[in-house]
């Protein structure tokens, strides 16, 4: 976490600066990348929430999408911008510093075809920007805020695409999704040695 590193993922190179989530170090990112690579995103407008190094946006851009990459960490915004430029997607990826949808409300009040989010699914208050990638508040308030507000940013046929883990209370997660006004289905299950990851699609009821 204390030095700048460069990683190769899915044929692209990513610079990851201190305090930014390193996608090469976590299986969850590789699961999300593998799924996104199967999608036809030509002409789609994508919001990559909690973008980190920008890996989801860059993979989505490589599949034809136009992407807005949002993150609360200003260092992540620098990484996203650098990585979009280095991988020749500056025209397709726009980075914006935002606490969930706050800045987007005034600057990029668009309606998105897909909102990707790998939410922080451990309970607890983050003490720094790096921990924000993992800790979503004592009662996972970040997830509730995201779900409540996301519906205001979805296109008429838009959907959420969420990556969650067996490390969290999944029944509680599904209840939160339904309570927020969505129908959901599990698109993919990825069993790993110590953790299982689920890709969930949620649409407004």
Protein Blocks (a to p, Z undefined) as FASTA:
>chain_A
ZZccdddeehiacdddehiacfklpmklmmmmmmmmmpccehiacddehklnommmmmmm
mnopacddddfblklmmmmmmmmmmnopmmmpccdddehjlmmmmmmmccdfbdcddddf
bgcddfbfklmmmmgcjkommmmmmmmmmmmmccfkbccdddddfkbcfklmmmmmmmno
pacddfbdcddfkbccdddddddZZ
